[in-house]
Amino acid sequence: MKFDYSQFFREEEDHNDELLEQQYQEFFEVIRIYLIIVLILTMLCFISNAIISKYRNRDLNSEVPSTRQDRLTYYVAVKLCMFGLAIALAIGLLLPMTIISNEIILIYPENQYPNLRWLNDKLIKQLWHCIFIFSNLCFILIPFSYFFAESTGFSRSTDNFFSRILQAFLETTLTLTILSSCIFIGLSSIFPIFQPNFLQLITFWLNFPFLYSCISFAGAILLLVCTPKGILNLVILLDEYMTRPYSVNSTAEKYDRILIKETVLLSRQQLLIRYRNKYGDNASKVFSIDLLPLIKDSKLNDLKSLSPEALVDTIEKHENQRQKLSMKLSVSWIRSKIPWLMYPLAMALLIVTTAFSCAIVLINLLVTLFNFEDTSAEPLVLGIASFSKMGLLGASVQTLLIFYIWCASLVGLYSLPGLGCLRPIAGQTPFFKIMLNCLLVLILSSALPIFFRTVGITNFDLFGSFGQIVWIRNYHLVLGYNGAFLVALTLCLCHSIVLKLSKEFFYRCHRLYCYLNELVKSFPKQFNRFKTICKNGRISWNRNHPGQNSITHPNPSGSSSLSNSRLKSFYFPLSNSLCIVFTYLMSLLQLRKTLHSTATSPMAIEKKLS
């Protein structure tokens, strides 16, 4: 009996083909993951480059020498800061990207939508891992960029550029070693578990999660201070930039002012034409001499503005401005009322978002206080369940809260007493301030995932080395941090709502009291005036119609005994009295309107008087 070996070899070949195809798929999946990560980081680098290009000093001659190597060194240092800012943006976008990706995977599964197969759990976890590595690298690259920009190279070196790199590397290593040693010694003096020995000092640089936990803790303390301050500044910014109660009036006033100026300039032009017809070539000189007293009174010393060319240019400028303002005034009613609607809507959204954040932190504090669960749980897999109990709506609210607190922390960062001088100015920020701003934003962003996990805005375990942070597992530290953040948010909410509304309420009550007081004071005077007017009207009627003082009422039987003279003697005084009463009521309404406008909108009265 012969055995058929062809089937055995065929099965083995099929098995090898399946293994080879699986290896190909894994290889291409890894390449696709890293390609997507590179595309994301490239896009963020372009955004950060646009931000730095907007704020950096455009006058390079005042900051960088004109040599080629100095310019190259400066551009390399700027690009390193750009990469650090891109990583800071990527850290801030990690949680929103994870939440949105999980909801997309739940809505569009891989089995039904193969085009979205690239969006999976491996991609998100690898993105977290790469961002963590790059963030640790940026804490070295940003100080290196400063030392590289300030370096001059060694004196005996033949290649000045590479000697600058070596000098900057040595200075960065020395600085970071001193800082890390000071941090390690300080922690060892506070916590006994960090007793310094030779083995710990050797493995200190290899313990990246511990180093990152120290930096993230500093960023979390900075967030605890910046976020409430930023919420208060957002309220102030809304008051300053979104309150436009007199926007239409100011536009109309500008239009009238420009129209008057244009009329004056046109009259000057016509007068100059008359002088030219009368005096010929010397018309401009005579015209300037005649207007010299006006120039002295208006404190103008420029006679060139009286020339015909300058008058024509000025008239054209005023005409263009007048046309633009007329277009603003000719907008529809809805567009003119948008500034009135945006402020209350924005303020209500700000208050509701802050109150919702307070409620989430309070719930997380109660859960932590009465039913504390360790953060170490099973590895999280995307696409299994939603991160929020409310599904897509809850995930959207979480994303909005993350962006809101991130923006509030950035606004509050530059309002701190020592950091206000670091606020970047468009086109005028030197490189040193750019480097410090990138470093501050990187420190602040490095604590964002841990911060949102600590205060309970997100409830899933962080991926990669972010979940291995040391201080996030400390029960007392997490409890105290939640309590401090809740107190700070509550105080900000009370300051933005209670104090502002109570101040406005007492202000309105004071104006209402003034209005009622003026009304009570003016009532006896107006009543006496009314009596005098009625008396004078009756006396004038009696003088004009003698013998008709007695008024005979009409006969109820319906007879025609009432004559025309009696009808006149009855209805004419009545109509006269009604006219007097109507005039008096109109005067009272006018007085009430004036007092009410003073009580409700005193700024309008002051503006009219000015």
C-alpha positions as CSV (number, residue, x, y, z in Angstrom):
1,M,0.0,0.0,0.0
2,K,1.5,3.3,-1.1
3,F,1.1,6.5,1.1
4,D,0.2,9.7,-0.7
5,Y,2.8,12.3,0.5
6,S,1.5,15.1,-1.7
7,Q,-1.4,15.9,0.5
8,F,0.9,16.2,3.5
9,F,3.2,18.6,1.7
10,R,0.2,20.5,0.4
11,E,-1.1,21.0,4.0
12,E,2.3,22.0,5.2
13,E,2.6,24.6,2.4
14,D,-0.8,26.0,3.2
15,H,0.2,26.3,6.8
16,N,3.4,28.1,5.9
17,D,1.5,30.4,3.6
18,E,-0.9,31.3,6.4
19,L,2.0,32.0,8.8
20,L,3.7,34.1,6.2
21,E,0.6,36.0,5.4
22,Q,0.0,36.6,9.1
23,Q,3.5,37.9,9.5
24,Y,3.0,40.2,6.5
25,Q,-0.2,41.5,8.0
26,E,1.6,42.2,11.3
27,F,4.5,43.9,9.6
28,F,2.2,46.1,7.5
29,E,0.1,46.9,10.6
30,V,3.2,48.0,12.5
31,I,4.3,50.2,9.5
32,R,0.8,51.6,9.2
33,I,0.7,52.5,13.0
34,Y,4.1,54.3,12.9
35,L,3.2,56.0,9.6
36,I,-0.1,57.4,11.2
37,I,1.9,58.5,14.3
38,V,4.4,60.3,12.1
39,L,1.6,62.0,10.2
40,I,0.0,63.2,13.4
41,L,3.2,64.5,14.8
42,T,4.0,66.2,11.5
43,M,0.7,68.0,11.5
44,L,1.2,69.1,15.1
45,C,4.7,70.3,14.2
46,F,3.3,72.5,11.4
47,I,0.8,74.0,13.9
48,S,3.5,74.7,16.5
49,N,5.7,76.1,13.8
50,A,2.9,78.5,12.8
51,I,2.4,79.5,16.5
52,I,6.2,80.2,17.1
53,S,6.5,82.0,13.8
54,K,3.7,84.3,14.8
55,Y,5.2,85.2,18.2
56,R,9.0,85.1,17.6
57,N,11.0,88.2,17.1
58,R,11.1,89.1,13.4
59,D,14.0,91.4,13.6
60,L,16.8,88.7,13.6
61,N,19.6,91.3,13.4
62,S,18.9,92.5,16.9
63,E,19.0,89.0,18.3
64,V,21.2,86.9,16.1
65,P,24.6,87.8,14.6
66,S,24.7,88.0,10.8
67,T,27.1,85.0,10.4
68,R,25.9,81.8,8.7
69,Q,26.6,79.5,11.6
70,D,24.9,81.7,14.1
71,R,21.8,81.8,11.9
72,L,21.9,78.1,11.5
73,T,22.3,77.6,15.2
74,Y,19.3,79.9,15.9
75,Y,17.0,78.0,13.4
76,V,18.0,74.6,14.9
77,A,17.2,75.9,18.4
78,V,13.8,77.2,17.2
79,K,13.0,73.9,15.6
80,L,13.8,72.1,18.8
81,C,11.4,74.3,20.7
82,M,8.8,73.8,17.9
83,F,9.1,70.0,18.4
84,G,8.7,70.4,22.2
85,L,5.5,72.5,21.7
86,A,4.2,69.9,19.2
87,I,4.7,67.2,21.9
88,A,2.9,69.4,24.4
89,L,-0.1,69.7,22.1
90,A,0.0,65.9,21.5
91,I,-0.1,65.2,25.2
92,G,-3.1,67.5,25.6
93,L,-4.9,65.8,22.7
94,L,-4.2,62.2,24.0
95,L,-7.4,61.9,26.1
96,P,-9.8,63.5,23.5
97,M,-8.3,61.4,20.7
98,T,-8.7,58.2,22.9
99,I,-12.3,59.0,23.9
100,I,-13.4,59.9,20.3
101,S,-11.6,56.8,18.8
102,N,-13.4,54.5,21.3
103,E,-16.8,56.0,20.4
104,I,-16.0,55.6,16.6
105,I,-15.0,52.0,17.1
106,L,-18.2,51.3,19.0
107,I,-20.3,53.0,16.4
108,Y,-18.4,51.5,13.4
109,P,-17.1,48.0,14.2
110,E,-14.3,46.5,12.2
111,N,-16.4,43.7,10.9
112,Q,-19.0,46.0,9.3
113,Y,-16.6,48.8,8.2
114,P,-13.3,47.4,7.0
115,N,-12.1,50.8,5.9
116,L,-11.8,51.9,9.6
117,R,-9.7,48.8,10.5
118,W,-6.6,51.0,11.0
119,L,-8.3,52.7,14.0
120,N,-7.8,50.1,16.6
121,D,-6.5,49.5,20.1
122,K,-2.9,48.9,19.1
123,L,-2.7,52.3,17.4
124,I,-3.9,54.3,20.4
125,K,-1.7,52.4,22.8
126,Q,1.4,52.8,20.6
127,L,0.6,56.5,20.3
128,W,0.5,56.9,24.1
129,H,3.8,55.0,24.3
130,C,5.5,57.2,21.7
131,I,4.2,60.4,23.2
132,F,5.5,59.4,26.6
133,I,9.0,58.7,25.2
134,F,9.1,62.0,23.2
135,S,7.9,64.0,26.2
136,N,10.8,62.7,28.2
137,L,13.1,63.5,25.3
138,C,11.7,67.1,25.0
139,F,12.6,67.8,28.7
140,I,16.1,67.3,27.5
141,L,15.9,68.9,24.1
142,I,14.4,72.3,25.2
143,P,17.2,73.1,27.7
144,F,19.6,71.8,25.0
145,S,18.2,74.3,22.5
146,Y,18.9,77.2,24.9
147,F,22.4,76.1,25.6
148,F,23.0,75.4,21.9
149,A,21.8,78.9,20.9
150,E,24.0,80.5,23.5
151,S,27.1,78.3,22.9
152,T,30.2,79.6,21.1
153,G,32.1,76.3,20.8
154,F,35.5,75.4,22.1
155,S,38.4,77.6,21.3
156,R,40.7,75.1,19.7
157,S,38.0,73.3,17.7
158,T,38.3,73.2,13.9
159,D,34.6,72.7,13.3
160,N,32.7,75.4,15.2
161,F,29.2,73.9,14.6
162,F,29.9,70.4,16.1
163,S,31.9,72.0,18.9
164,R,28.8,74.0,19.8
165,I,26.7,70.8,19.8
166,L,29.3,69.2,22.2
167,Q,29.4,72.2,24.5
168,A,25.6,72.4,24.6
169,F,25.3,68.7,25.3
170,L,27.8,68.9,28.2
171,E,26.1,71.9,29.7
172,T,22.7,70.3,29.4
173,T,23.9,67.0,31.0
174,L,25.5,68.9,33.9
175,T,22.4,71.1,34.5
176,L,19.9,68.2,34.4
177,T,22.2,66.1,36.7
178,I,22.4,68.8,39.3
179,L,18.6,69.4,39.2
180,S,17.7,65.7,39.3
181,S,20.2,65.1,42.2
182,C,18.6,68.0,44.1
183,I,15.1,66.6,43.6
184,F,16.3,63.1,44.6
185,I,18.0,64.4,47.8
186,G,14.9,66.5,48.7
187,L,12.6,63.5,48.2
188,S,14.9,61.3,50.2
189,S,14.8,63.8,53.1
190,I,11.0,63.9,53.1
191,F,10.2,60.2,52.3
192,P,12.4,57.5,53.9
193,I,11.9,55.1,51.1
194,F,14.2,57.2,48.9
195,Q,17.4,56.7,50.8
196,P,20.3,57.5,48.5
197,N,22.8,54.8,47.6
198,F,25.0,54.1,44.7
199,L,22.7,51.6,43.0
200,Q,19.8,54.1,43.0
201,L,21.9,56.9,41.7
202,I,23.0,54.6,38.8
203,T,19.5,53.5,37.9
204,F,18.0,56.9,38.5
205,W,18.2,57.9,34.8
206,L,16.7,54.6,33.7
207,N,13.5,55.1,35.8
208,F,11.7,57.3,33.4
209,P,8.2,56.9,35.0
210,F,9.6,58.1,38.3
211,L,11.2,61.2,36.6
212,Y,8.0,61.8,34.7
213,S,6.0,61.5,37.9
214,C,8.0,64.2,39.5
215,I,7.5,66.5,36.5
216,S,3.8,65.7,36.3
217,F,3.3,66.4,40.0
218,A,4.8,69.8,39.5
219,G,2.5,70.3,36.5
220,A,-0.5,69.1,38.6
221,I,0.3,71.7,41.3
222,L,0.6,74.3,38.5
223,L,-2.8,73.2,37.2
224,L,-4.3,73.4,40.6
225,V,-3.3,77.1,40.8
226,C,-3.8,78.0,37.1
227,T,-7.2,76.5,36.4
228,P,-9.3,78.5,38.9
229,K,-7.4,81.7,38.0
230,G,-8.0,81.0,34.4
231,I,-11.8,80.6,34.9
232,L,-11.9,84.0,36.7
233,N,-9.9,85.5,33.8
234,L,-12.3,84.0,31.3
235,V,-15.2,85.7,33.1
236,I,-13.2,89.0,32.9
237,L,-12.5,88.5,29.2
238,L,-16.1,87.9,28.5
239,D,-17.0,91.1,30.2
240,E,-14.3,93.0,28.3
241,Y,-14.6,91.6,24.8
242,M,-18.1,90.3,24.4
243,T,-20.1,93.0,26.1
244,R,-21.0,95.5,23.4
245,P,-24.2,97.3,24.6
246,Y,-23.4,100.4,22.6
247,S,-21.8,98.9,19.5
248,V,-24.5,100.2,17.1
249,N,-24.4,103.6,18.8
250,S,-20.7,103.8,18.6
251,T,-20.7,102.9,15.0
252,A,-23.3,105.5,14.3
253,E,-21.2,108.1,16.1
254,K,-18.1,107.2,14.1
255,Y,-20.1,107.4,10.9
256,D,-21.4,110.9,11.9
257,R,-17.9,112.0,12.9
258,I,-16.3,110.8,9.7
259,L,-19.2,112.4,7.7
260,I,-18.5,115.7,9.4
261,K,-14.8,115.5,8.7
262,E,-15.5,114.6,5.1
263,T,-17.8,117.6,4.8
264,V,-15.2,119.9,6.2
265,L,-12.5,118.5,3.8
266,L,-14.8,118.9,0.9
267,S,-15.5,122.5,1.8
268,R,-11.7,123.1,2.1
269,Q,-11.3,121.6,-1.3
270,Q,-13.9,123.8,-2.8
271,L,-12.4,126.8,-1.0
272,L,-9.0,125.9,-2.5
273,I,-10.5,125.7,-6.0
274,R,-11.9,129.2,-5.5
275,Y,-8.5,130.5,-4.3
276,R,-6.9,128.8,-7.3
277,N,-9.3,130.5,-9.7
278,K,-8.7,133.8,-8.0
279,Y,-4.9,133.8,-7.2
280,G,-3.6,131.2,-9.7
281,D,-0.4,129.4,-8.8
282,N,-0.1,131.1,-5.4
283,A,-3.5,129.8,-4.3
284,S,-2.1,127.1,-1.9
285,K,0.2,129.6,-0.2
286,V,-2.6,132.1,0.4
287,F,-4.9,129.3,1.4
288,S,-2.4,128.1,4.0
289,I,-1.8,131.6,5.3
290,D,-5.6,132.2,5.7
291,L,-5.9,128.9,7.7
292,L,-2.9,129.5,9.8
293,P,-4.9,130.7,12.9
294,L,-7.0,127.6,12.7
295,I,-3.9,125.4,12.6
296,K,-2.5,127.2,15.6
297,D,-5.8,126.7,17.5
298,S,-5.9,123.0,16.6
299,K,-2.3,122.5,17.5
300,L,-1.4,121.3,14.0
301,N,2.0,122.2,12.5
302,D,1.8,120.2,9.3
303,L,1.1,122.5,6.3
304,K,1.5,119.6,3.9
305,S,-2.0,118.4,4.8
306,L,-3.4,121.6,3.2
307,S,-2.0,120.7,-0.2
308,P,-4.5,119.6,-2.9
309,E,-3.0,116.1,-3.2
310,A,-3.1,115.6,0.6
311,L,-6.7,116.8,0.6
312,V,-7.7,114.3,-2.1
313,D,-6.0,111.4,-0.4
314,T,-7.6,112.3,3.0
315,I,-11.1,112.6,1.4
316,E,-10.7,109.2,-0.3
317,K,-9.7,107.6,3.0
318,H,-12.6,109.1,4.8
319,E,-15.0,108.1,2.1
320,N,-13.7,104.5,2.3
321,Q,-14.2,104.5,6.1
322,R,-17.6,105.9,5.7
323,Q,-18.6,103.2,3.2
324,K,-17.4,100.5,5.6
325,L,-19.3,102.0,8.5
326,S,-22.4,102.3,6.4
327,M,-22.2,98.6,5.6
328,K,-22.0,97.9,9.3
329,L,-25.0,100.0,10.0
330,S,-27.0,98.4,7.2
331,V,-26.8,94.9,8.7
332,S,-30.0,93.0,9.4
333,W,-31.8,93.1,12.8
334,I,-30.6,89.6,13.7
335,R,-26.9,90.4,13.0
336,S,-27.2,93.6,15.0
337,K,-28.6,91.7,18.0
338,I,-26.0,89.0,17.9
339,P,-23.6,90.8,20.3
340,W,-26.5,91.2,22.8
341,L,-27.2,87.4,22.6
342,M,-23.7,86.1,22.6
343,Y,-22.7,87.5,26.0
344,P,-25.5,85.9,28.1
345,L,-25.1,82.6,26.1
346,A,-21.3,82.5,26.6
347,M,-21.6,83.5,30.3
348,A,-24.3,80.8,30.9
349,L,-22.2,78.2,29.1
350,L,-19.1,79.2,31.2
351,I,-21.1,79.0,34.4
352,V,-22.8,75.7,33.5
353,T,-19.5,74.1,32.5
354,T,-17.8,75.2,35.7
355,A,-20.7,73.9,37.8
356,F,-20.7,70.6,36.0
357,S,-17.0,70.3,36.6
358,C,-17.6,71.0,40.3
359,A,-20.3,68.3,40.4
360,I,-17.9,65.7,38.8
361,V,-15.1,66.5,41.2
362,L,-17.5,66.3,44.1
363,I,-18.8,62.9,43.0
364,N,-15.2,61.6,42.5
365,L,-14.3,63.0,46.0
366,L,-17.2,61.1,47.6
367,V,-16.3,57.9,45.8
368,T,-12.7,58.2,46.8
369,L,-13.6,59.0,50.4
370,F,-16.1,56.2,51.0
371,N,-15.3,53.5,48.4
372,F,-11.7,53.9,47.3
373,E,-10.7,51.5,44.6
374,D,-7.1,50.9,43.5
375,T,-6.3,52.3,40.1
376,S,-4.6,49.0,39.1
377,A,-7.2,47.2,37.1
378,E,-7.4,44.9,34.0
379,P,-5.8,46.3,30.8
380,L,-8.3,48.4,29.0
381,V,-9.2,47.5,25.4
382,L,-10.9,50.0,23.1
383,G,-14.1,49.1,21.5
384,I,-15.6,47.1,24.3
385,A,-17.6,49.7,26.2
386,S,-18.0,53.4,26.3
387,F,-15.9,55.5,28.8
388,S,-19.1,57.2,30.0
389,K,-22.3,55.8,31.3
390,M,-24.3,58.2,29.1
391,G,-22.7,56.9,26.0
392,L,-21.8,59.2,23.1
393,L,-23.3,62.3,24.9
394,G,-21.2,61.7,28.0
395,A,-18.1,61.2,25.9
396,S,-18.8,64.5,24.1
397,V,-19.2,66.3,27.5
398,Q,-15.9,64.8,28.7
399,T,-14.1,66.0,25.6
400,L,-15.6,69.5,26.0
401,L,-14.6,69.6,29.7
402,I,-11.1,68.5,28.8
403,F,-10.7,71.3,26.3
404,Y,-12.3,73.9,28.6
405,I,-10.0,73.1,31.6
406,W,-7.0,73.0,29.3
407,C,-7.9,76.5,27.8
408,A,-8.6,77.8,31.3
409,S,-5.2,76.6,32.6
410,L,-3.4,78.2,29.7
411,V,-5.2,81.5,30.3
412,G,-4.5,81.3,34.1
413,L,-0.8,80.4,33.5
414,Y,0.1,83.9,32.3
415,S,-2.0,85.7,34.9
416,L,0.2,84.4,37.8
417,P,2.3,87.1,39.5
418,G,5.7,85.8,38.4
419,L,4.7,84.6,35.0
420,G,3.0,87.6,33.6
421,C,6.2,89.0,32.1
422,L,6.6,85.8,30.0
423,R,3.4,86.5,28.0
424,P,4.3,86.2,24.3
425,I,3.8,89.3,22.1
426,A,3.2,88.8,18.4
427,G,6.3,89.5,16.4
428,Q,8.3,90.8,19.4
429,T,9.1,87.7,21.6
430,P,12.8,86.9,21.9
431,F,14.1,83.3,21.8
432,F,14.6,83.0,25.6
433,K,11.0,83.7,26.3
434,I,9.9,81.3,23.5
435,M,12.0,78.6,25.1
436,L,10.5,79.3,28.5
437,N,7.0,79.3,27.2
438,C,7.5,76.0,25.4
439,L,8.9,74.5,28.6
440,L,6.0,75.8,30.7
441,V,3.4,74.6,28.3
442,L,5.2,71.2,28.2
443,I,5.2,70.9,32.0
444,L,1.6,71.9,32.2
445,S,0.5,69.5,29.4
446,S,2.5,66.6,30.9
447,A,0.2,66.6,33.9
448,L,-3.1,66.8,31.9
449,P,-3.8,63.0,31.5
450,I,-3.0,62.4,35.2
451,F,-4.9,65.4,36.3
452,F,-8.1,64.4,34.5
453,R,-7.8,60.9,35.8
454,T,-7.2,62.2,39.4
455,V,-10.2,64.6,39.5
456,G,-12.5,62.0,37.9
457,I,-13.3,63.7,34.6
458,T,-12.1,60.4,32.9
459,N,-12.6,57.1,34.6
460,F,-10.3,54.7,32.6
461,D,-6.8,53.7,33.4
462,L,-4.1,55.5,31.5
463,F,-2.2,53.6,28.8
464,G,1.5,52.9,28.8
465,S,3.8,54.5,31.3
466,F,1.3,57.2,32.1
467,G,-0.5,54.6,34.3
468,Q,2.7,53.9,36.2
469,I,2.9,57.3,37.8
470,V,3.8,56.9,41.5
471,W,1.8,59.7,43.2
472,I,-1.5,58.8,41.5
473,R,-1.8,55.7,43.7
474,N,-1.4,57.6,46.9
475,Y,-4.8,57.7,48.6
476,H,-4.2,60.7,50.9
477,L,-2.6,62.7,48.1
478,V,-5.4,62.0,45.7
479,L,-8.0,62.8,48.3
480,G,-6.4,66.1,49.3
481,Y,-5.9,67.1,45.7
482,N,-9.6,66.5,44.9
483,G,-10.6,68.5,47.9
484,A,-8.3,71.5,47.1
485,F,-9.5,71.5,43.5
486,L,-13.1,71.4,44.5
487,V,-12.7,74.3,46.9
488,A,-10.9,76.3,44.3
489,L,-13.6,75.7,41.7
490,T,-16.4,76.4,44.1
491,L,-14.8,79.7,45.1
492,C,-14.4,80.7,41.4
493,L,-18.0,79.8,40.8
494,C,-19.2,81.8,43.7
495,H,-17.0,84.7,42.7
496,S,-18.2,84.6,39.1
497,I,-21.9,84.2,39.9
498,V,-22.8,85.3,43.4
499,L,-20.6,88.4,43.7
500,K,-21.2,89.5,40.1
501,L,-25.0,89.0,40.3
502,S,-25.2,90.5,43.8
503,K,-23.3,93.5,42.8
504,E,-25.5,94.0,39.8
505,F,-28.6,93.4,42.0
506,F,-27.6,96.0,44.6
507,Y,-26.7,98.4,41.9
508,R,-30.2,98.1,40.3
509,C,-31.8,98.3,43.7
510,H,-29.9,101.5,44.5
511,R,-31.0,103.0,41.1
512,L,-34.6,101.9,41.7
513,Y,-34.5,103.6,45.2
514,C,-33.2,106.8,43.6
515,Y,-36.0,106.6,40.9
516,L,-38.7,106.2,43.6
517,N,-37.2,108.9,45.7
518,E,-37.2,111.4,42.8
519,L,-40.8,110.3,41.9
520,V,-42.0,110.9,45.5
521,K,-40.3,114.3,45.7
522,S,-41.7,115.4,42.4
523,F,-45.3,114.2,43.0
524,P,-46.5,117.2,45.2
525,K,-45.0,119.7,42.8
526,Q,-46.6,118.0,39.8
527,F,-50.0,117.7,41.7
528,N,-49.9,121.4,42.5
529,R,-49.1,122.1,38.9
530,F,-52.0,120.0,37.8
531,K,-54.4,121.9,40.2
532,T,-53.1,125.2,38.9
533,I,-53.6,124.2,35.2
534,C,-57.1,122.9,35.9
535,K,-58.0,126.1,37.8
536,N,-56.6,128.4,35.1
537,G,-58.3,126.4,32.4
538,R,-61.7,126.7,34.2
539,I,-61.2,130.5,34.7
540,S,-60.3,131.0,31.1
541,W,-63.5,129.1,30.1
542,N,-65.7,131.2,32.3
543,R,-64.2,134.4,30.9
544,N,-64.7,133.3,27.3
545,H,-68.3,131.9,27.9
546,P,-70.1,134.1,30.4
547,G,-73.6,133.0,31.4
548,Q,-72.8,129.3,30.9
549,N,-71.4,128.4,34.3
550,S,-74.2,126.2,35.3
551,I,-74.3,122.9,33.5
552,T,-77.7,121.4,32.9
553,H,-77.6,117.6,32.6
554,P,-79.5,116.1,29.8
555,N,-83.0,114.9,30.2
556,P,-83.2,111.1,30.7
557,S,-86.6,111.0,29.1
558,G,-84.9,111.6,25.7
559,S,-86.7,114.9,25.0
560,S,-85.0,117.6,22.9
561,S,-85.1,120.2,25.6
562,L,-81.3,120.3,25.7
563,S,-80.2,123.1,23.4
564,N,-77.0,123.5,21.5
565,S,-75.7,126.1,23.9
566,R,-76.1,123.6,26.8
567,L,-74.4,120.9,24.8
568,K,-71.4,123.2,24.2
569,S,-71.4,124.3,27.9
570,F,-71.2,120.6,28.9
571,Y,-68.8,119.0,26.4
572,F,-66.4,121.8,25.8
573,P,-65.2,122.1,29.4
574,L,-65.0,118.3,29.5
575,S,-62.8,118.1,26.4
576,N,-60.6,120.9,27.8
577,S,-60.2,119.1,31.1
578,L,-59.3,115.9,29.3
579,C,-56.7,117.6,27.2
580,I,-55.2,119.1,30.4
581,V,-55.2,115.7,32.1
582,F,-53.6,114.0,29.0
583,T,-50.9,116.7,28.8
584,Y,-50.1,116.2,32.5
585,L,-50.0,112.4,32.1
586,M,-47.6,112.7,29.1
587,S,-45.3,114.9,31.2
588,L,-45.4,112.3,34.0
589,L,-44.6,109.5,31.5
590,Q,-41.7,111.6,30.1
591,L,-40.4,112.1,33.6
592,R,-40.8,108.4,34.4
593,K,-38.9,107.5,31.2
594,T,-36.0,109.8,32.0
595,L,-35.8,108.4,35.6
596,H,-36.1,104.8,34.5
597,S,-33.4,105.2,31.9
598,T,-31.2,106.8,34.5
599,A,-31.9,103.9,36.9
600,T,-31.5,101.1,34.4
601,S,-28.8,102.5,32.1
602,P,-26.9,105.3,33.6
603,M,-24.1,104.9,31.2
604,A,-26.4,105.9,28.4
605,I,-27.2,109.2,30.2
606,E,-23.6,109.9,30.9
607,K,-22.7,109.1,27.3
608,K,-25.4,111.5,26.0
609,L,-24.3,114.2,28.3
610,S,-20.7,113.8,27.3
